[in-house]
Amino acid sequence: MKKFEEILGAYPNVSLEAIEAFKSKFESATFQRGDLLEKEGQVANYLYFIQEGAARSFYVRDKRDITISFSLDGEFVTSMYSFVTRKGSYENIECIEKCSCLKISHEDLQKLFLSYPEIEHVYRLILERYYIALEDQLVFTKFKSAKDRYLELIENRPRIIQKASVGQIASYLDMSIETLSRVRAKI
């Protein structure tokens, strides 16, 4: 829970009472490698905080597995579209290693917003970070060369290289495994 408390500590305008109420609604959960936190077509009912481990978000189209993001310890993860809209998810979220998580239900989170508006503010800031990360990923994959995408991944999120498979990394970087192999060979 230490990393979770550090994240909450980044928001100094939140009362101790609100933080304690927020923490009290999270429950611990452990998932094994390959377990799905969220499944395509189902409504995402939980917001997860990864205390330890790693997960990836992906979808399958035309029998191709397309990785759209990775989440590491100290980060929140869910199918945000589904969690917010209450519609079926278009993505799967899979643990790529054993994960120790904290999770809060959509229902509990909504109740907290009513009792503690400052928690809603923190949630909005978390959503803003999520949105910025998605926009960065869009720019990252559409406007940079394969080599630059790989170098930026090494520089900004090197732990992904250690935790994910070559195929998952290639998919995330929007390139084939062969292209990724060529890029890696030249570095």
C-alpha positions in Angstrom: 0.0 0.0 0.0 3.1 2.2 0.3 3.1 3.2 -3.4 -0.6 3.9 -3.3 -0.1 6.2 -0.4 2.8 8.0 -2.2 0.5 8.6 -5.2 -2.2 10.0 -2.9 0.4 12.1 -1.2 1.0 13.9 -4.5 -2.4 15.6 -4.0 -1.9 17.9 -0.9 -5.3 19.5 -1.1 -7.1 16.3 -0.2 -8.0 15.9 3.4 -6.7 13.0 5.5 -10.3 12.0 6.1 -11.0 11.7 2.3 -7.7 9.8 1.8 -8.6 7.3 4.5 -12.1 6.9 3.1 -10.7 6.4 -0.4 -8.1 3.8 0.9 -10.8 2.0 2.8 -12.8 1.2 -0.3 -9.9 -0.5 -2.1 -9.5 -4.2 -1.7 -6.4 -6.3 -2.3 -6.3 -8.8 -5.2 -3.6 -11.0 -6.6 -3.5 -12.1 -10.2 -1.3 -14.6 -12.0 0.5 -14.2 -15.3 -2.1 -14.5 -18.1 -5.1 -13.6 -15.9 -7.4 -11.0 -17.4 -8.3 -7.9 -15.3 -10.8 -6.8 -18.0 -12.3 -8.7 -20.9 -13.4 -7.4 -24.3 -17.2 -7.0 -24.5 -17.7 -6.9 -20.7 -18.3 -3.8 -18.6 -15.2 -2.8 -16.6 -16.4 -2.7 -13.0 -13.0 -2.0 -11.3 -10.3 0.6 -11.3 -7.0 -1.2 -10.4 -3.9 0.2 -8.9 -0.9 -2.1 -9.6 1.3 -2.3 -6.5 3.6 -4.8 -8.0 3.7 -6.4 -11.4 2.8 -5.4 -15.0 -0.2 -5.7 -17.3 -0.9 -4.9 -20.9 -4.0 -3.7 -22.7 -4.7 -5.2 -26.0 -7.4 -6.2 -28.5 -7.6 -8.8 -31.2 -8.6 -7.9 -34.8 -8.3 -10.3 -37.7 -6.6 -12.8 -35.5 -3.9 -10.2 -34.7 -3.1 -9.4 -31.1 -2.6 -5.6 -30.9 -1.0 -4.2 -27.7 -2.1 -0.6 -27.0 -0.5 0.1 -23.6 1.4 -1.3 -20.7 0.8 -0.6 -17.0 3.5 -1.0 -14.4 3.6 -0.9 -10.6 2.5 2.5 -9.3 0.0 3.0 -12.1 -3.8 2.8 -12.3 -5.3 0.6 -15.0 -8.8 -0.2 -16.3 -10.6 -0.2 -19.6 -11.3 3.5 -19.1 -13.9 3.8 -21.9 -15.9 1.0 -20.4 -15.4 2.1 -16.8 -16.7 5.6 -17.5 -19.4 4.9 -20.0 -20.6 1.6 -18.4 -20.5 0.0 -21.9 -18.7 -3.2 -22.9 -14.9 -2.9 -23.2 -13.2 -3.0 -26.6 -10.0 -4.2 -24.9 -8.6 -6.9 -22.7 -6.2 -6.2 -19.9 -3.9 -9.1 -19.2 -1.3 -9.5 -16.4 2.1 -10.2 -18.1 3.5 -11.2 -14.7 2.1 -11.9 -11.3 0.3 -8.7 -10.1 -0.5 -7.5 -6.6 -3.3 -4.9 -7.0 -5.7 -2.8 -5.1 -9.1 -2.4 -6.7 -12.1 -0.2 -6.2 -15.5 -0.8 -7.8 -17.2 1.8 -10.0 -20.1 1.9 -7.5 -17.9 2.5 -4.5 -16.0 5.2 -6.4 -19.2 7.0 -7.3 -20.4 6.9 -3.7 -17.0 8.4 -2.6 -17.5 11.3 -5.1 -20.7 12.2 -3.4 -19.2 12.1 0.1 -15.8 13.6 -0.8 -15.8 15.9 -3.8 -12.0 16.2 -3.4 -11.7 12.5 -4.4 -13.5 13.4 -7.6 -10.8 16.0 -8.2 -8.1 13.4 -7.7 -9.9 11.1 -10.1 -10.1 13.8 -12.7 -6.4 14.3 -12.4 -5.8 10.6 -12.9 -8.0 10.6 -16.0 -6.0 13.6 -17.3 -2.8 11.6 -16.9 -4.4 8.6 -18.7 -5.6 10.8 -21.6 -2.1 12.5 -22.0 -0.5 9.0 -22.0 -2.9 7.9 -24.8 -2.2 11.0 -26.8 1.5 10.6 -26.4 1.2 7.0 -27.6 -0.8 8.2 -30.7 1.9 10.7 -31.6 4.6 8.2 -30.7 3.4 5.6 -33.1 2.2 7.8 -36.0 4.9 10.4 -36.3 8.1 8.8 -35.3 10.4 6.4 -37.1 10.6 2.8 -35.9 14.1 3.4 -34.5 13.0 6.6 -32.7 10.0 4.8 -31.2 12.2 2.0 -29.8 14.8 4.4 -28.5 12.1 6.4 -26.8 10.7 3.3 -25.2 14.1 2.4 -23.9 14.6 5.9 -22.5 11.2 6.5 -21.0 9.9 3.0 -20.0 12.8 0.6 -20.0 11.1 -1.9 -17.7 8.6 -2.8 -20.5 11.6 -4.2 -22.4 12.4 -6.5 -19.5 8.8 -7.6 -18.8 7.0 -7.9 -22.2 7.5 -10.4 -25.0 9.2 -9.3 -28.3 5.8 -9.7 -30.1 4.0 -7.5 -27.5 6.7 -4.8 -27.8 6.6 -4.9 -31.6 2.8 -4.6 -31.5 2.9 -1.7 -29.0 5.5 0.1 -31.2 3.3 -0.5 -34.3 5.9 -2.6 -36.2 6.5 -6.1 -37.1 8.7 -8.4 -35.1 11.2 -8.4 -38.1 11.3 -4.6 -38.1 11.9 -4.6 -34.3 14.7 -7.1 -34.7 16.4 -5.0 -37.4 16.1 -1.9 -35.2 17.5 -3.7 -32.2 20.4 -5.1 -34.3 21.4 -1.5 -35.3 21.5 -0.1 -31.8 
